[in-house]
Amino acid sequence: MASIARWCLAHRLATVLIWLFALGGTATAAGFAGSAYTDDYDVPGTEAGRAGELLQQGFTQLGGDADTVVWHTTGPSSTVRGADIERTMTRTLDAIGALPGVGAVTSPYETAGTGQISADSRTAYATVTFDQRVEDIPRERAQALVDTAKAAEHDGLQVELGGSAVALTEAPALHLSEAVGVLVAALVLFLAFGSLAASLLPIATALVSVGTAYAGIVLLGHVMNVADFAPMLGMLIGLGVGIDYALFIVTRHRRGLRGGLSVHEAAREAVATTGRAVVFAGATVCVALLGMLVLRLGFLNGVAIAASLTVLLTVAASVTLLPALLSFIGTRALSRRDRRRLAEHGPWAERPTGFAARWSSFVERHPKLLGAVAAAVMAVLALPALGLHLGTSDQGNNPATATTRQAYDLLGDGFGPGVNGPLTVVARLDGADDRLALDGLPAVLRGTSGVSAVSPVTYSNSGDTAFVTVVPDSAPQDRRTSELVDRMREDVLPPVAENTSLELRVGGVTAGYDDFSEVIVGKLPLFVGVVIGLGCLLLLLAFRSLAIPLKAAVMNIAAVAASFGVVVAVFQWGWGSDLLGLGSAGPVEPFLPVIMVSVLFGLSMDYQVFLVGRMYEEWRETGDNRRAVRVGLAETGRVINSAAVIMISVFLAFVLSGDRVIAMFGIALAAAVALDAFVLRTLLVPALMHLLGGTNWWLPARLDRLLPRISVEPPGVPAPRAKIPGAHDDEEDLTVALRVH
């Protein structure tokens, strides 16, 4: 690390230009290539996935995105069948049909649209089918649809629109959330450093690395499946960890300047010491993110690689671009007061003082009480996670002012909640017996509990594929709809296909998400085991201890559980979701647990590395566990808390994104970081380390010899030999050598 720092300092202008060229080059390439994200979350091999495949094979014309135009009369005596309303909406639908990209419009005033007028004749809807999938539809075309339909509104006639393409028009055009997060981070950095130049460097480093990563993710979408939320997720993680990593290095650099080192010496030492911890922390985040690859789910692979790319670039910028920038600002990394003191009184050694030192001593005196309080807080916050319900959050969860939400509500009120998420029974048939059995299916389905309406059988041109649309009497995200899917698959359809060669599959939005949830839950134990195992192995190699990685695993699981408790309370129970502009209560997205476990486990490891790394450094120098824990907490407490405030601010700012999934990520990550920094790392971890004493640093001598050696801090300090009460080792006489080379 020292050699990297020396090169970057000696070639500081070249280092800055290389990064600017990388940013400009990738941004230009991404601009020319355009985005190619996908929202295809289908899991091959599931029943809903097989239903979709059969439908595509038999009905190729159903490939485009379908949206709805809903209108509702508000006058006391007017109806959608009135001559003036019918004339207005027919003219509007004709105009929509002439828009670029619109393949077909199914009007309720035509034979094909039978059933698209509500029983009270106050609500009607038309289906607008584009000739492209939603990921290929330009926002301008979707906006043209909205503008054309909305132009028909007048007193007594309300027009709203729903569907995936329409939702594109509700996405924020400006990155307000990123701007707010960066501004708050800059303010916190200025208060912590007292130097404008020093506070701007972490921001600049993070923006360059995250901007490069964002453009790289755009290009990545052309070579593999990348989910449409991956760039925002990468930016969210990158801004948080990027600013934090730079904060840790700048803090160490400032300490060196106060200690009398030259600018280049201080920067080199900061990269050689704290830079090592940054690289190690970034590696743990990447390992946790890449753990998603074991699930072998296409779109999650893209998310894992995109997020890992962002973290990798933020780490690289922190140990290369940042020292080069530090050399440019010289001693202005210090506040004016510190520079004046340095000039008048010379260098001084920093000692932990103030609240951080007093808190560290307080924890040392009351480890049992404070440990119990911290454990109780985490347990209480984790309780809501026991009621976690995975499912599809649909446009009924959008903010009440959104046209997609109003269209959803109008359809639900006029036609029943199930019309917003119909199920599709797809059949593959061969011969007259199969067709005869299938013709009787609608009658069987109409007599099934939980079914509101059933369409006639629609056959493909070749006659070997058919489908039936089933409208439940409950909303798509309702548990009763999931129960209906299970009932149809297990009890209703098997007797229909008995003694025939019929292949019947149940698809649709709810069925697809239910299948996806089942796959995720089934693979979650393996995934969590891999992530925890790899993380513990890295900590074992770095700190030569059994207790440190085990405690880290428990702490990380606690942080994940508590953060999911907060997500359930806000999004599933609806506590404050409307107040925050997040729409109404609904289930948690099925893919959220996997991504959140990866991200949260990685971020939790960051603070573990920085906190325990300083304790380990002190332990190696003195062999005194109480002193190591006390000094480590006192010296890192302030910077960890500042870093946490920055990361929390960045994550919470993404609640303003207008995207429910990104808002879930933001709140979950902010809650996890807050609990990790202010409860676990400053309370529970030091309390446990005081209670365990020298056992914290114990490793069997035989295992110590077998393990390869890596270093978080630079080598050179002789390692103490620790007497571990109660430990037995037949070769080392109860003593282990903790050396890091």
N, C-alpha and C positions, 0 to 999 in steps of 0.2 A: 504493500500500500504506500509506503514511503517513497518508493521509486516512481510510482504513478503520480504522486503529489509533486515530486521534484520536476518531472517532465512537464506537467501542466503549468507549474509556476514558471519554469524556464521558457515555455512557449505559450504564454498566457493569451496573447492575441490570436495565435493559431488555434488554440483550444476553443475560444469563443467563436471564431469564424467557422470552425468545423461544426459546432452545434447549430449555429444559425443556418449554415448551408443544409444540414440535415433537416431542420425544421422547414426551411423554404422549399427544399427539394421534394420532401414527402407531401407537403401541403399542395404544391403545384401538381404533382402526379395524382393526388387524390381528387383535386379539382377537375382534372381532365377525365379521369376514370369514372367519377361519380360513385354513388353508394350502391351497394348490392346486398343489403341486409335481408334477412328472411324472418318471418314470424311463424314458420312451420315448426310446430312443437310435436308433430306426430311421432309416435314411437313405433317403429316397425315390429310386426308380430303381434300387436294387440288386436282385440276384436274391432275396436273403432278404427284402427289403422287399416285393417283388412276391409272393413266396410267402405272406407274412403277409396281404397284401391279398386274395389269392384265397381264403385260408382263412376270413377274416372274412366275405367276401361269401357263401360257400357254406355256412358253419356258424356262424350267428349265436349259437348257444347256447354256443360255446366262448370267449366273451368274458371270463368271470370268471377270477380267479386260482386256480390249482390248486396245492395243497400235499399233502404226503404224511405219513401216520402209519405209522411203521415199528416192528415189534415183533420181538423175537428171544428165543428160549428159551436159557437158560444152564444148565439142568439136564442131567445126563449122559444121560438117556433121554427127556426131554420134547421134543415138537415142537409147531409151531404148529397142527398138525392134531389135537392132543389135545383131548378133549371139554371139559376145564376151560378151556384156553386159548381155544378157539373160543367157548365160552360167554361168557367174560369180555370178549373183544374185540368180539364181536357186540353185546353190551350197550353197550359203550363207543362203538362206531360209531353205534349207534342214538341215543345221547345227543348225539353230535356232529352227526348229521343234524338234530336238533331245535334246534340253536343258531341264534340270529338271524344272518342273512347267509349261511348255508350253503345252497347250492343243491342239491348232490348229493354222495353218498358212494358210491364204488365199492369194495365189499368183496371180498377174495380168496375169500371163502366163497360168493360168488354167481357165476353163469355169466358175468356181465359182467367179473368180475375174474380170469378164467382167465389163468394165467401170472404172477400176483402172489405166488406162493409159490415159494421157492427150491427148487432140486433136492434139497437135503438136508433140506428141510422144517423148517429151524431159523429161517428169516427170512420174513416176509411184510410186505406193505404195502397200505395203502388210499389211494385218491386222494380228497381233499376239495376240492370245487370251490365257491368262493364265488360269489355272484351279482354281485360287483363286481370291478373291477380293483384291483390292490394299492394304488394311490395313493388309492383311495376307501375302503379298509377301515380302520375305526377300530382303534387299537391294542388297545382293550378287547376287541373281538371276536376278534382273533388270540390274545390272552392267554386268553380263555375256551376256545378250541380247545386250547391247550397244557395248561391246567389239567385239562380233561376227559380228555384222552388220558393225561396223566401219572398221573392217579388210578388207572389200571388197573395200574400197576407193582406188582410184589411180588417176593419172592425167586424167582428162576428165570425172571422175565419182565422184559425191558428194553423200554421204550417210548420212542422218540425221534421228533422231528418235523422236517421240512424244508420249504423253500419260501419264497417272498418274503414272504408274510404272517407266517409264523412268525418270520422274521428281524426283523420290527418289534419283537418282544418282547425281542430281545437288544440293541437300541440302548440306550445309557445314558440313564436318566431325568434325571439331574442333570448339569449342565455342569461336571463335575470338571475337564476339561482347561482350560477358560477360566479357572477360578478359580486353578488352579496357575500358569498362565502369568502372570496378573495379579499374584499374590503375589510371584513371582520378580522380575518387572519392578519392583515397588515396592521390593523389597530392593535391587536394583542401583541404582535411582534414589536411594535414601536414602544408600547408600555413596558415590555420586558427588557428591551435593549437600551431604550433612551437614545437611539441613534437611527435617523431616517435611512441612512445608507445601509446599515446592518439589517434593518427590518425589511428593506426592499429586496435584498439578495435571495432569501429563501423563496419569496414570491416569484422573482424572475426565474430562478432555477426550476421551480415547479412548473411554471407556465411553459417554458421552453420544452421541457421533457414531456409534459402531458400533451402539449400541442403536437409534438412529433409523434407521440403514441396514438393520438386521436386520428391523425392522417394515416398512420400505419394500419389502424384498425379498418379504416375505409377501404384501403387496398386489400387487406386480408379478406374482406368479404367477397372478393372476386375469385379467391382460390379455395374457400371453404365456407360452410354454413356458419354465419355469424348472426346471432339474434339482434333484432332491431334495438334492444335496450343496452347492448354491450358497449357502445361508445360512451353513453352516459354513465354506465356503471364504471367503466375504466377511468373516466374523468373524475368521478366521485372519489374512487380509491386513490388515483394518482395525485390529485390535489391534496388530499389528506395526508398521505404518507410522504409525498414529496416535500411539502412544507415542513413537516415534522423532522424528516431526516436532515434537511438543511439546517433546521433550528438546532439540533443536537451538535452538528459540526461547528456552526458559528459560535455556539456557547463555549465549546472547548477552545476554539480559536481565540476568543476574547479573554479566556482565562490565561492562555499563553501570553497574550500581549500584556496583561496586567502583571504577569510574572516576570517581565523583562525580556521576553523573546522578541526577535525581530519579526516583521510581518511574514516573511517567507518561512522562518522557523516555526512560528505559531501555526501557520496554515498547514505546513508539512506534518507537524506533530498532531494536529487535529484530525487530519486524514488518516495518519498512521495508527491512531488510537480509536477515536470515536468512529472514524470511517470504517474500521474493521467491524464494529458493532452494527453500523448501518448496513454493510454488505451482508452480514450474518442475518440481521433482522429481515432484510429484503428477501434473502434466500428462503427463510421460513415462510414468508407470505407467498412466495411463488410455489413452494412445495405444497402448501395448503390449497392454493388455487388449482394447481395441476392435478391434485388429487381427484378432481372431478372427472378426469379422463378414465378412471377405473369404472365409471358408470356406463361407459360406451354408449352415450346418448349424443347424437350428432350435434344438435344446436348447443348443448352444454360444452362440448369440446371447443367450439368457437369462442364461447364466453370465457372459458378457462385460459385459452391462449391469448385472447385479447387483453384480459385483465393482467395476466402475467407479463405480457409485453410492456404494459404501462408501468408496472412496478419495476421491471428490469431497467427501463430507461430512466426512471426517477432516481434509482440507486446510482446508475452510471453518471448522471448529471451531478449528483451530490458529491461524488468523489473526484470529478474531473472539472466540470464547468464551475462549480462553486469555489474551489481554491483559486482558480484563475481570476474570478471576479473579486475574491477577497484581496488578492494582491493589487488589484486596481484601486480599491478604495483605501488601502493602507491602514493607518491607525484610526480612520474615521469609523471603523467597526466598533470603536468604543464611544461612549457618550462624551460630550464636552467636559463634564465634570471628571470623568475617569481620565481623559487625556490631560487635563490640567493637573490632577493629582499625580499622574505618572511623571509629568515634567517637573513638578515641584518637589516631590518626595521620593521619586524612584519607584521601582517595582515593589509589589507586595504579594504575599501569599494569601489566597482567599480561604477563609474558614466558614463553614456553614453557620449562619446566624439567623436570627429572626424566627418566624413561625415554623419554618421547616425544621430547624434544629430543635425547637421546643416540642414539636409534634413527634419527632423521632424519639426523643427522650421519654415522652408520655407513653408511646407505644411500648417502649422497652420496660417501663414500670408496670403496665397493665396488659400484658399480652393475652391472658385468658379472657378477660372481660371484653376487650375490643374484638378479639377473634370471634367470640360468640355473637356479638352484636352484628358484625359484618356478615357472618354466616346466616343469621336470621333475616337480615335485609335481603340477601340474595335469594333465600328460600321463598320469602313472601312474594317477591317480584316474579319468581319463576312459576308460581302456582297457576296463573292463567294459561300457561303453555300446555297444561294437562288437557285443556279443552280445545286444542288446536284443530281446526277444521280446514282441510285442504280442498280447494275447489276453484271453479272459475269465477272470478269477479268480472261481471259484465258491465254494459253501459248503464245498468240500473244503479251502479255504484258511483257514477260520475257526479260531479257537482250539480246541484238542482238547477242552476242557470244554463247548463250546457244543452244544446239542441238535441244531442244524442240521448241525454237523460230524459228530456221532456218527451221525445218520441217514444222512448221505452215505456214511460208511464202512461202515455196515451194508448199505446197498443195494449198494455196490461189491463187498463181500465175498460177498454172497448171490447177486447177479444179474450181476456183471461191472461194470467201471467205466463203461461206456458208458450204463448205464441212467440215470445222473445227468444226461445231456445228450443225449437222442435227437435225431436229425435227422428232418425231416419233408419228404417229397416230395409236393408239392401239384400236382394236375393240373387243367387246364381242358379238357374234352372235348366233342365234338360228333359224335354218331352212333355206330352199332354198331361200326365199324372202330376208333374210338378206344377204345371200352370193351373190345374184344377185346384190343387191344395192352396196355391198362393191366392187364387181368387177369393177364397174363404177367409183369408187372413184379416182383412179389415173388420169383418164382423166379430172375429175373436178379440181383436185389439179393443174394439169399442166396448166390449164387456169386461175389460180389465180395469181393476181399481187404479185410480190415479190418472186415467186417460180422459182428456177433455174432448178431443176430436181426432178423426183419422181420415186421411185422404184416400181416394180410390188408388188402385194399383196403377203405376205408370211403367210401361214396358219400353225397352230400348228398341231401336229399329231392327236389330238382329233377333230380338225376342228372347235372348238368353240371359238378360239382366233386367231387373225390375226393382222399384223401390216404393215404399209406402211412408208417408210423412205422418208422424204421431205427435200430437200436441198434448203435453202433460197439463194437468190442472194446477201445477205448481211452477214457481219460477226456476230458471236454469240452475241457480246456485242453491236452491232449497234441497235439504237432505232427502225430502220425499221424492224428488226427481231422480236422485241417485238410487233410491230404493226401487223406483219404478224400472230403471235400467236393469238392475239385478233381477227383478221379478220377471221381466220380459225374457231375459237370457236364460234363466234357470227353469221357469215354470210355464211360460206362455208359448214360446216359440218351439221348444223341442217336440211337443205333441203334434204341432202343425207339420213339421218336417218328418215325422215318423213314417216309416215305410215308403219314403220318397228319396230322391237324390238332391232335394233342395238344400242349398247352403244359405242359411239366414244369418245375417250379422247386424248388430245394433250399433249405429254410429250417431254422430251429432256432437254438438259442443260439450254437453254435460258428460256424455259417454266417453268422449275423448279425454277429458280432464280426469274423469274417474280412473280410466285405464292408466293414464300417465301417473296419477297419484299412487296407484297400486305398485307400479314399477319402481317409482322413487322410494317408497316406503320399504319395499322388498330389498333394495340395494343399499339403503341408508346405513345399516350396521357395518357392511363391508367398507363403505366409503369413510365413515367416521373412524373405523379402526385403522384404515390406511393413513388417514391424515394425522390422527393422534400418534400412531406408531412412528411415522417419519419425523414428526415434530419432536417427539421425545428422544429419538435417536440423535438428532442434531444437537439438542441440549445436553445429552449425555456425553457426546464427544467434546463439546465446548467446555463444559464445567466439571467433567470427571466426577460426576455425582449421580447417585440413584434417586435421592430425595428431590433434587431440583426439578428434573423432568416430570416426575410423578405429580408433584405439587402443581407444576405448570399445566399438566393435562386436566387436573381437577378444577383449577381456576378457570381455564378456558371453557370447559363444559359448563361451569356455573355462569360465566358471562353469556354464553350462547343461550342457555335456558332462560336466564332473566331477560335478555333482550327479546326473545320470542314471547315471553310473558307480556312485555310492553306492546309488541306488535299485535298480539291477540286482543289486548284491551283496547287499543286505538282503532284497529281496522276491523276486527271481527266483532267486538262488542260495541264499537262505535263511540268510545269515550273520547270526545273532543274531535272526532274526524270531520264533522260538519263545520265546526269552529275553525279548523285548520284548512278548510276548503278542499278536503279529501273525499267528499261525497259521503254516501250512507254506508252503514256497516255491511260487511260481506266476508266471504271466506278468504283465506290466505292462498296465494298462487302456489300450485303444486311444486314448481321448481324453486321457490324461494328458500326452503330449508337447505337444499344442497348448496346453493350459491352462498347463502348466509353462513353456513357452517365453515365453508372454505375461507371466506373473507374474514369472518370474526375470529376464527382460530389463528389466522395469519397475523391480524392486527394485535390480538392479545399477546402473541409471542413477542411483538416489538417491545412493549413496555417491560415484559419479563426479561428480555435480553439487556435492556439499558439499566434496569434496576439491579438485577442480580449480577450483571457484569461488573458494576462498580463495587458491589459487596464482595465479589470474588477477587477483584483486584486488591481490595483492602485485606481480605483473608490471606491471600498469598504473601502479603507483606508482613502481617503481624501474627497470623495463626489464632487470632482472638475473634470468635464468632460474634459475641455481643457487640464488640467495637465495629466489626465488619458490617453488621446489619444496621447499627445506629448511624455510622458514617455514610453508608450507601444510601439509606433513606433520606438523610439530611441533605446530602449533596445532589441527589437526583430528583428529590421531591418537587422542587420548584420548576425545574425544566420539564419534568414529566407532566406536571399540572398545566403548565403553559401550552405544551404540545397537545394535551388533551382538549383544552379549551379551543385551540385552533381547529383540531380535527372535528370536534363536536359542531363548531360553527359552520364548517364547510359541509358536513353531512346534513345538518338541519336546513341549510340553505337550499338543498336539493328538494325539500318539501315543496318549494315554490315552482318546481319544474312543470307542474300540471299533469304529471304522469303518475298514476297510482302505484305502479310497480316501483318506479324510482323513488317515490315518496316512502314506500315500505322499506326499501334499502336504506334510505337516509335516516329514518327514525330508528330502525333496528341497529344500524352502525353507531349512531350517536348515543343511543342508550347503552350499547355494549362498551363503547369507549369511556363513557362517563362512569359506569359501574366499575370497569376495569381499573381506571386511573384513580378514582376517588374512594373506592371501597376495597377492591382486591389488592392493588399494588401498594397502597398507602396504609392499609389496615390489616387485611387478612394475611397476606404473604409475609410481611415482617413479623406479625404476631406469631405465626407458625414457625418461622425461622428462629425466633427467640426461644420458643418452646422446645424445638428439636435440638438446639445447640450444635455441637460439632457433628452430629449425625447428618446435618445438611450437606456436608462435604465428603461423606464416606463413599468409597467405592472399593469393592473387593480387589485385592492386589492382583489376583489371577486375571480378572476381567480388565483391570487397568493395563496390564501388559498386552492383552490381546487387541484392545481397541486402538485404531489409528488416532493420531493427535492433531487437533486443529486448535486455532487460537482466536479468541475474540479480542484480547488485548495483546500487544506485541510482546514477544518473549524477552527474557533477560532478568526477570525478577525471580530470585530463588523461592521455591515453594516450601511452605512449612509442612511438617509432619504432624498429623492430627491424631490425638488419642481419642478414640470413639467409645464412650461408655456403652457397655453391653454388646459391642460388636465382637465377633470371634473370627479370627483368621489364622489358620494353622501355619502360614508361612511368614506372616509379617508381625506377629505378636501384637495383634489388635491395632496396628499402625499402618496407615496408607500414605503413600507419597502422592501429593496432588501437584503434578508438574505439567505445564503446558508449554510445548516447544513449538 
